[in-house]
Amino acid sequence: MSGGDPGRIGGRVVDACVGLLLAAMALYGAISILRAIWLYLCIVVLVVGIGALLWWRISSKYRGW
């Protein structure tokens, strides 16, 4: 052993547990937000995709004049 403070090992374990707890809470919050806005997010993606498709079709049609 390197002769370090033996109490520091317990502190590292506590730090790791607190870090895992905070990460789990952040993941839970992100999933909750996604579940709340999932329908609206899909609608926005659909509208933007259709708009981009229409813009691409119109711009490719009139590109040659």
N, CA, C and O atoms as a CHARMM CRD file, in Angstrom:
* protein
*
  260
    1    1 MET  N      0.82600  -1.17400   0.00000 PROA 1      0.00000
    2    1 MET  CA     0.00000   0.00000   0.00000 PROA 1      0.00000
    3    1 MET  C      0.87400   1.24200   0.00000 PROA 1      0.00000
    4    1 MET  O      2.03600   1.20100   0.40500 PROA 1      0.00000
    5    2 SER  N      0.31600   2.31700  -0.44700 PROA 2      0.00000
    6    2 SER  CA     1.09100   3.53800  -0.56200 PROA 2      0.00000
    7    2 SER  C      1.13300   4.32200   0.73800 PROA 2      0.00000
    8    2 SER  O      1.85400   5.31700   0.81600 PROA 2      0.00000
    9    3 GLY  N      0.40000   3.92300   1.75000 PROA 3      0.00000
   10    3 GLY  CA     0.43400   4.61400   3.02600 PROA 3      0.00000
   11    3 GLY  C     -0.45100   5.84100   3.06000 PROA 3      0.00000
   12    3 GLY  O     -0.25400   6.72100   3.89700 PROA 3      0.00000
   13    4 GLY  N     -1.43300   5.91700   2.15700 PROA 4      0.00000
   14    4 GLY  CA    -2.34400   7.05400   2.13800 PROA 4      0.00000
   15    4 GLY  C     -3.33500   6.97500   3.27500 PROA 4      0.00000
   16    4 GLY  O     -3.31700   6.03500   4.06900 PROA 4      0.00000
   17    5 ASP  N     -4.18100   7.94600   3.34500 PROA 5      0.00000
   18    5 ASP  CA    -5.19100   8.00600   4.39600 PROA 5      0.00000
   19    5 ASP  C     -6.22700   6.90600   4.17400 PROA 5      0.00000
   20    5 ASP  O     -6.90100   6.90500   3.14400 PROA 5      0.00000
   21    6 PRO  N     -6.37200   5.95800   5.12600 PROA 6      0.00000
   22    6 PRO  CA    -7.33800   4.87600   4.91700 PROA 6      0.00000
   23    6 PRO  C     -8.78700   5.37000   4.92200 PROA 6      0.00000
   24    6 PRO  O     -9.65400   4.70600   4.35200 PROA 6      0.00000
   25    7 GLY  N     -9.06800   6.48600   5.53300 PROA 7      0.00000
   26    7 GLY  CA   -10.41600   7.03100   5.52800 PROA 7      0.00000
   27    7 GLY  C    -10.81700   7.57100   4.16800 PROA 7      0.00000
   28    7 GLY  O    -12.00400   7.74000   3.88700 PROA 7      0.00000
   29    8 ARG  N     -9.85200   7.83700   3.34200 PROA 8      0.00000
   30    8 ARG  CA   -10.13000   8.38900   2.01500 PROA 8      0.00000
   31    8 ARG  C    -10.79900   7.36100   1.11100 PROA 8      0.00000
   32    8 ARG  O    -11.52500   7.73900   0.19200 PROA 8      0.00000
   33    9 ILE  N    -10.57100   6.06500   1.34900 PROA 9      0.00000
   34    9 ILE  CA   -11.20100   5.02200   0.54000 PROA 9      0.00000
   35    9 ILE  C    -12.71900   5.08900   0.70400 PROA 9      0.00000
   36    9 ILE  O    -13.45800   4.99100  -0.27600 PROA 9      0.00000
   37   10 GLY  N    -13.17600   5.25400   1.93500 PROA 10     0.00000
   38   10 GLY  CA   -14.60700   5.40200   2.18100 PROA 10     0.00000
   39   10 GLY  C    -15.15500   6.65800   1.52800 PROA 10     0.00000
   40   10 GLY  O    -16.28000   6.65700   1.02600 PROA 10     0.00000
   41   11 GLY  N    -14.38000   7.71700   1.53000 PROA 11     0.00000
   42   11 GLY  CA   -14.80300   8.95500   0.88000 PROA 11     0.00000
   43   11 GLY  C    -14.93800   8.78300  -0.61800 PROA 11     0.00000
   44   11 GLY  O    -15.83900   9.34700  -1.24000 PROA 11     0.00000
   45   12 ARG  N    -14.04100   8.00400  -1.19500 PROA 12     0.00000
   46   12 ARG  CA   -14.13200   7.74800  -2.64100 PROA 12     0.00000
   47   12 ARG  C    -15.37800   6.94200  -2.98300 PROA 12     0.00000
   48   12 ARG  O    -16.03000   7.19200  -3.99600 PROA 12     0.00000
   49   13 VAL  N    -15.70300   5.97500  -2.13100 PROA 13     0.00000
   50   13 VAL  CA   -16.90300   5.16700  -2.35500 PROA 13     0.00000
   51   13 VAL  C    -18.14300   6.04700  -2.25900 PROA 13     0.00000
   52   13 VAL  O    -19.05400   5.93500  -3.07900 PROA 13     0.00000
   53   14 VAL  N    -18.17400   6.92300  -1.25800 PROA 14     0.00000
   54   14 VAL  CA   -19.31200   7.83200  -1.10300 PROA 14     0.00000
   55   14 VAL  C    -19.39700   8.76700  -2.30800 PROA 14     0.00000
   56   14 VAL  O    -20.48700   9.01700  -2.82400 PROA 14     0.00000
   57   15 ASP  N    -18.25500   9.28300  -2.75700 PROA 15     0.00000
   58   15 ASP  CA   -18.24900  10.15100  -3.94300 PROA 15     0.00000
   59   15 ASP  C    -18.78000   9.41900  -5.17000 PROA 15     0.00000
   60   15 ASP  O    -19.54000   9.98700  -5.95500 PROA 15     0.00000
   61   16 ALA  N    -18.38300   8.16100  -5.33700 PROA 16     0.00000
   62   16 ALA  CA   -18.86300   7.37800  -6.48100 PROA 16     0.00000
   63   16 ALA  C    -20.36500   7.13200  -6.37600 PROA 16     0.00000
   64   16 ALA  O    -21.07800   7.20500  -7.37600 PROA 16     0.00000
   65   17 CYS  N    -20.84500   6.84100  -5.17400 PROA 17     0.00000
   66   17 CYS  CA   -22.28500   6.60400  -4.99200 PROA 17     0.00000
   67   17 CYS  C    -23.09100   7.87000  -5.24400 PROA 17     0.00000
   68   17 CYS  O    -24.15200   7.81700  -5.86600 PROA 17     0.00000
   69   18 VAL  N    -22.60200   8.99800  -4.77100 PROA 18     0.00000
   70   18 VAL  CA   -23.29700  10.26800  -5.00600 PROA 18     0.00000
   71   18 VAL  C    -23.28500  10.59400  -6.49400 PROA 18     0.00000
   72   18 VAL  O    -24.28000  11.08000  -7.03100 PROA 18     0.00000
   73   19 GLY  N    -22.17700  10.33300  -7.15400 PROA 19     0.00000
   74   19 GLY  CA   -22.10600  10.56300  -8.60000 PROA 19     0.00000
   75   19 GLY  C    -23.08800   9.69500  -9.36500 PROA 19     0.00000
   76   19 GLY  O    -23.75500  10.16700 -10.28600 PROA 19     0.00000
   77   20 LEU  N    -23.17800   8.41600  -8.98200 PROA 20     0.00000
   78   20 LEU  CA   -24.14500   7.52200  -9.62800 PROA 20     0.00000
   79   20 LEU  C    -25.57900   7.95400  -9.35300 PROA 20     0.00000
   80   20 LEU  O    -26.43300   7.86600 -10.23500 PROA 20     0.00000
   81   21 LEU  N    -25.84800   8.41800  -8.14100 PROA 21     0.00000
   82   21 LEU  CA   -27.18800   8.89700  -7.80700 PROA 21     0.00000
   83   21 LEU  C    -27.55300  10.11600  -8.64700 PROA 21     0.00000
   84   21 LEU  O    -28.66000  10.19700  -9.17800 PROA 21     0.00000
   85   22 LEU  N    -26.63100  11.05900  -8.76700 PROA 22     0.00000
   86   22 LEU  CA   -26.89600  12.24700  -9.58200 PROA 22     0.00000
   87   22 LEU  C    -27.07800  11.88700 -11.05400 PROA 22     0.00000
   88   22 LEU  O    -27.92700  12.46200 -11.73500 PROA 22     0.00000
   89   23 ALA  N    -26.28800  10.94300 -11.54200 PROA 23     0.00000
   90   23 ALA  CA   -26.43700  10.51100 -12.93600 PROA 23     0.00000
   91   23 ALA  C    -27.78800   9.84100 -13.15400 PROA 23     0.00000
   92   23 ALA  O    -28.43300  10.06900 -14.17700 PROA 23     0.00000
   93   24 ALA  N    -28.22100   9.02200 -12.20900 PROA 24     0.00000
   94   24 ALA  CA   -29.52400   8.36200 -12.32700 PROA 24     0.00000
   95   24 ALA  C    -30.65500   9.38300 -12.28300 PROA 24     0.00000
   96   24 ALA  O    -31.63400   9.25600 -13.01800 PROA 24     0.00000
   97   25 MET  N    -30.52800  10.39100 -11.42800 PROA 25     0.00000
   98   25 MET  CA   -31.55100  11.43400 -11.35400 PROA 25     0.00000
   99   25 MET  C    -31.60800  12.23600 -12.64700 PROA 25     0.00000
  100   25 MET  O    -32.69300  12.58000 -13.11500 PROA 25     0.00000
  101   26 ALA  N    -30.45000  12.53600 -13.22700 PROA 26     0.00000
  102   26 ALA  CA   -30.42300  13.27400 -14.48700 PROA 26     0.00000
  103   26 ALA  C    -31.04600  12.45100 -15.61200 PROA 26     0.00000
  104   26 ALA  O    -31.78900  12.98500 -16.43600 PROA 26     0.00000
  105   27 LEU  N    -30.74700  11.16600 -15.64700 PROA 27     0.00000
  106   27 LEU  CA   -31.33100  10.28900 -16.66200 PROA 27     0.00000
  107   27 LEU  C    -32.83900  10.18300 -16.48900 PROA 27     0.00000
  108   27 LEU  O    -33.57700  10.20700 -17.47500 PROA 27     0.00000
  109   28 TYR  N    -33.30200  10.06800 -15.26000 PROA 28     0.00000
  110   28 TYR  CA   -34.73900  10.00600 -14.98700 PROA 28     0.00000
  111   28 TYR  C    -35.42300  11.29900 -15.44200 PROA 28     0.00000
  112   28 TYR  O    -36.49900  11.25900 -16.03800 PROA 28     0.00000
  113   29 GLY  N    -34.80000  12.43300 -15.16100 PROA 29     0.00000
  114   29 GLY  CA   -35.36700  13.71000 -15.58700 PROA 29     0.00000
  115   29 GLY  C    -35.41700  13.83800 -17.09700 PROA 29     0.00000
  116   29 GLY  O    -36.40700  14.31600 -17.64900 PROA 29     0.00000
  117   30 ALA  N    -34.35400  13.41400 -17.77100 PROA 30     0.00000
  118   30 ALA  CA   -34.33000  13.49100 -19.23400 PROA 30     0.00000
  119   30 ALA  C    -35.39900  12.59600 -19.85000 PROA 30     0.00000
  120   30 ALA  O    -36.05300  12.98700 -20.81700 PROA 30     0.00000
  121   31 ILE  N    -35.58000  11.41000 -19.30400 PROA 31     0.00000
  122   31 ILE  CA   -36.61100  10.50400 -19.82000 PROA 31     0.00000
  123   31 ILE  C    -38.00200  11.07200 -19.55900 PROA 31     0.00000
  124   31 ILE  O    -38.88900  10.94800 -20.40400 PROA 31     0.00000
  125   32 SER  N    -38.20100  11.68900 -18.40800 PROA 32     0.00000
  126   32 SER  CA   -39.50100  12.29800 -18.10500 PROA 32     0.00000
  127   32 SER  C    -39.82200  13.42700 -19.07400 PROA 32     0.00000
  128   32 SER  O    -40.95700  13.55300 -19.53400 PROA 32     0.00000
  129   33 ILE  N    -38.82600  14.24500 -19.38200 PROA 33     0.00000
  130   33 ILE  CA   -39.03500  15.34100 -20.33600 PROA 33     0.00000
  131   33 ILE  C    -39.36000  14.78300 -21.71200 PROA 33     0.00000
  132   33 ILE  O    -40.27700  15.26800 -22.37400 PROA 33     0.00000
  133   34 LEU  N    -38.61900  13.76800 -22.15300 PROA 34     0.00000
  134   34 LEU  CA   -38.89100  13.17000 -23.46200 PROA 34     0.00000
  135   34 LEU  C    -40.27300  12.54000 -23.52000 PROA 34     0.00000
  136   34 LEU  O    -40.95400  12.63900 -24.54100 PROA 34     0.00000
  137   35 ARG  N    -40.69700  11.89400 -22.44200 PROA 35     0.00000
  138   35 ARG  CA   -42.04100  11.30100 -22.42700 PROA 35     0.00000
  139   35 ARG  C    -43.11400  12.37700 -22.49800 PROA 35     0.00000
  140   35 ARG  O    -44.17900  12.15500 -23.07300 PROA 35     0.00000
  141   36 ALA  N    -42.84100  13.54200 -21.91600 PROA 36     0.00000
  142   36 ALA  CA   -43.83200  14.61700 -21.90300 PROA 36     0.00000
  143   36 ALA  C    -43.96800  15.27900 -23.26900 PROA 36     0.00000
  144   36 ALA  O    -45.05800  15.71400 -23.63800 PROA 36     0.00000
  145   37 ILE  N    -42.86800  15.36000 -24.02900 PROA 37     0.00000
  146   37 ILE  CA   -42.91000  16.09000 -25.30000 PROA 37     0.00000
  147   37 ILE  C    -42.79500  15.17200 -26.50600 PROA 37     0.00000
  148   37 ILE  O    -42.60600  15.65700 -27.62200 PROA 37     0.00000
  149   38 TRP  N    -42.90300  13.86200 -26.31800 PROA 38     0.00000
  150   38 TRP  CA   -42.66800  12.91300 -27.40600 PROA 38     0.00000
  151   38 TRP  C    -43.59100  13.14700 -28.58700 PROA 38     0.00000
  152   38 TRP  O    -43.12800  13.15900 -29.72700 PROA 38     0.00000
  153   39 LEU  N    -44.87200  13.33200 -28.35200 PROA 39     0.00000
  154   39 LEU  CA   -45.83200  13.52300 -29.43500 PROA 39     0.00000
  155   39 LEU  C    -45.52500  14.80100 -30.20700 PROA 39     0.00000
  156   39 LEU  O    -45.51000  14.79600 -31.43800 PROA 39     0.00000
  157   40 TYR  N    -45.28100  15.89300 -29.48800 PROA 40     0.00000
  158   40 TYR  CA   -44.98100  17.16500 -30.14200 PROA 40     0.00000
  159   40 TYR  C    -43.66300  17.09400 -30.91100 PROA 40     0.00000
  160   40 TYR  O    -43.53200  17.68100 -31.98500 PROA 40     0.00000
  161   41 LEU  N    -42.70000  16.38000 -30.36300 PROA 41     0.00000
  162   41 LEU  CA   -41.41500  16.21500 -31.03700 PROA 41     0.00000
  163   41 LEU  C    -41.57900  15.45100 -32.34300 PROA 41     0.00000
  164   41 LEU  O    -40.96800  15.80900 -33.35000 PROA 41     0.00000
  165   42 CYS  N    -42.39500  14.40300 -32.33900 PROA 42     0.00000
  166   42 CYS  CA   -42.65000  13.64400 -33.56700 PROA 42     0.00000
  167   42 CYS  C    -43.37200  14.49700 -34.60400 PROA 42     0.00000
  168   42 CYS  O    -43.06500  14.41700 -35.79300 PROA 42     0.00000
  169   43 ILE  N    -44.32500  15.30900 -34.16500 PROA 43     0.00000
  170   43 ILE  CA   -45.04700  16.17900 -35.09600 PROA 43     0.00000
  171   43 ILE  C    -44.10500  17.20000 -35.71600 PROA 43     0.00000
  172   43 ILE  O    -44.17000  17.44500 -36.92100 PROA 43     0.00000
  173   44 VAL  N    -43.23500  17.79800 -34.91900 PROA 44     0.00000
  174   44 VAL  CA   -42.27900  18.78100 -35.44100 PROA 44     0.00000
  175   44 VAL  C    -41.33600  18.12700 -36.43700 PROA 44     0.00000
  176   44 VAL  O    -41.06000  18.70300 -37.49000 PROA 44     0.00000
  177   45 VAL  N    -40.83600  16.94000 -36.12900 PROA 45     0.00000
  178   45 VAL  CA   -39.93900  16.23700 -37.05300 PROA 45     0.00000
  179   45 VAL  C    -40.66200  15.91100 -38.35300 PROA 45     0.00000
  180   45 VAL  O    -40.07500  16.02800 -39.42900 PROA 45     0.00000
  181   46 LEU  N    -41.91800  15.50700 -38.27400 PROA 46     0.00000
  182   46 LEU  CA   -42.69900  15.20500 -39.47000 PROA 46     0.00000
  183   46 LEU  C    -42.90400  16.45100 -40.32600 PROA 46     0.00000
  184   46 LEU  O    -42.71900  16.40200 -41.54200 PROA 46     0.00000
  185   47 VAL  N    -43.28200  17.55900 -39.70900 PROA 47     0.00000
  186   47 VAL  CA   -43.51700  18.80100 -40.45700 PROA 47     0.00000
  187   47 VAL  C    -42.22400  19.30500 -41.09000 PROA 47     0.00000
  188   47 VAL  O    -42.22700  19.71900 -42.24900 PROA 47     0.00000
  189   48 VAL  N    -41.13100  19.27400 -40.35200 PROA 48     0.00000
  190   48 VAL  CA   -39.84700  19.72100 -40.90100 PROA 48     0.00000
  191   48 VAL  C    -39.40800  18.80000 -42.03100 PROA 48     0.00000
  192   48 VAL  O    -38.88700  19.27600 -43.03900 PROA 48     0.00000
  193   49 GLY  N    -39.60600  17.50600 -41.88700 PROA 49     0.00000
  194   49 GLY  CA   -39.23700  16.56500 -42.94500 PROA 49     0.00000
  195   49 GLY  C    -40.04700  16.77200 -44.21000 PROA 49     0.00000
  196   49 GLY  O    -39.49600  16.75100 -45.31100 PROA 49     0.00000
  197   50 ILE  N    -41.35400  16.97400 -44.06600 PROA 50     0.00000
  198   50 ILE  CA   -42.19500  17.22000 -45.24100 PROA 50     0.00000
  199   50 ILE  C    -41.81700  18.54300 -45.89400 PROA 50     0.00000
  200   50 ILE  O    -41.76200  18.63700 -47.12100 PROA 50     0.00000
  201   51 GLY  N    -41.55600  19.56300 -45.08300 PROA 51     0.00000
  202   51 GLY  CA   -41.13400  20.85300 -45.63100 PROA 51     0.00000
  203   51 GLY  C    -39.81600  20.75000 -46.38300 PROA 51     0.00000
  204   51 GLY  O    -39.66700  21.33600 -47.45500 PROA 51     0.00000
  205   52 ALA  N    -38.86900  20.01700 -45.83700 PROA 52     0.00000
  206   52 ALA  CA   -37.58000  19.83800 -46.50700 PROA 52     0.00000
  207   52 ALA  C    -37.74200  19.05100 -47.80000 PROA 52     0.00000
  208   52 ALA  O    -37.08800  19.35600 -48.79700 PROA 52     0.00000
  209   53 LEU  N    -38.60400  18.04800 -47.79200 PROA 53     0.00000
  210   53 LEU  CA   -38.85200  17.26900 -49.00300 PROA 53     0.00000
  211   53 LEU  C    -39.48800  18.13500 -50.08500 PROA 53     0.00000
  212   53 LEU  O    -39.08400  18.08000 -51.24700 PROA 53     0.00000
  213   54 LEU  N    -40.48500  18.93600 -49.70500 PROA 54     0.00000
  214   54 LEU  CA   -41.12200  19.82600 -50.68100 PROA 54     0.00000
  215   54 LEU  C    -40.13700  20.85100 -51.22500 PROA 54     0.00000
  216   54 LEU  O    -40.10000  21.10200 -52.43000 PROA 54     0.00000
  217   55 TRP  N    -39.33700  21.44700 -50.33700 PROA 55     0.00000
  218   55 TRP  CA   -38.34800  22.43200 -50.78200 PROA 55     0.00000
  219   55 TRP  C    -37.34100  21.79300 -51.74100 PROA 55     0.00000
  220   55 TRP  O    -36.96700  22.40900 -52.73900 PROA 55     0.00000
  221   56 TRP  N    -36.90100  20.57700 -51.45100 PROA 56     0.00000
  222   56 TRP  CA   -35.94300  19.88900 -52.31300 PROA 56     0.00000
  223   56 TRP  C    -36.55800  19.58700 -53.67700 PROA 56     0.00000
  224   56 TRP  O    -35.91100  19.76900 -54.70800 PROA 56     0.00000
  225   57 ARG  N    -37.80900  19.12500 -53.67900 PROA 57     0.00000
  226   57 ARG  CA   -38.47900  18.80800 -54.95200 PROA 57     0.00000
  227   57 ARG  C    -38.69400  20.06400 -55.79100 PROA 57     0.00000
  228   57 ARG  O    -38.46100  20.04200 -57.00000 PROA 57     0.00000
  229   58 ILE  N    -39.13000  21.15100 -55.17500 PROA 58     0.00000
  230   58 ILE  CA   -39.37200  22.39300 -55.91800 PROA 58     0.00000
  231   58 ILE  C    -38.06200  22.98300 -56.41000 PROA 58     0.00000
  232   58 ILE  O    -37.98300  23.43900 -57.55100 PROA 58     0.00000
  233   59 SER  N    -37.03000  22.98400 -55.56700 PROA 59     0.00000
  234   59 SER  CA   -35.75800  23.56800 -55.99200 PROA 59     0.00000
  235   59 SER  C    -35.09600  22.72800 -57.08100 PROA 59     0.00000
  236   59 SER  O    -34.43000  23.28400 -57.95500 PROA 59     0.00000
  237   60 SER  N    -35.25900  21.41100 -57.05500 PROA 60     0.00000
  238   60 SER  CA   -34.66300  20.58500 -58.10600 PROA 60     0.00000
  239   60 SER  C    -35.44600  20.71300 -59.41300 PROA 60     0.00000
  240   60 SER  O    -34.87900  20.53400 -60.49100 PROA 60     0.00000
  241   61 LYS  N    -36.73100  21.01900 -59.33000 PROA 61     0.00000
  242   61 LYS  CA   -37.53900  21.18400 -60.53600 PROA 61     0.00000
  243   61 LYS  C    -37.16100  22.46600 -61.28000 PROA 61     0.00000
  244   61 LYS  O    -37.09300  22.46800 -62.50900 PROA 61     0.00000
  245   62 TYR  N    -36.91400  23.55300 -60.54800 PROA 62     0.00000
  246   62 TYR  CA   -36.62200  24.84500 -61.16900 PROA 62     0.00000
  247   62 TYR  C    -35.13200  25.16000 -61.21400 PROA 62     0.00000
  248   62 TYR  O    -34.75700  26.31000 -61.44200 PROA 62     0.00000
  249   63 ARG  N    -34.29200  24.18400 -61.00600 PROA 63     0.00000
  250   63 ARG  CA   -32.86000  24.42800 -60.99600 PROA 63     0.00000
  251   63 ARG  C    -32.32200  24.71500 -62.40100 PROA 63     0.00000
  252   63 ARG  O    -31.33700  25.43800 -62.55000 PROA 63     0.00000
  253   64 GLY  N    -32.94600  24.16800 -63.40300 PROA 64     0.00000
  254   64 GLY  CA   -32.38900  24.27400 -64.75100 PROA 64     0.00000
  255   64 GLY  C    -32.80200  25.48800 -65.55300 PROA 64     0.00000
  256   64 GLY  O    -32.44500  25.55000 -66.73000 PROA 64     0.00000
  257   65 TRP  N    -33.52500  26.46000 -65.02000 PROA 65     0.00000
  258   65 TRP  CA   -33.90700  27.57800 -65.85600 PROA 65     0.00000
  259   65 TRP  C    -33.08600  28.72600 -65.58300 PROA 65     0.00000
  260   65 TRP  O    -33.26600  29.77500 -66.20100 PROA 65     0.00000
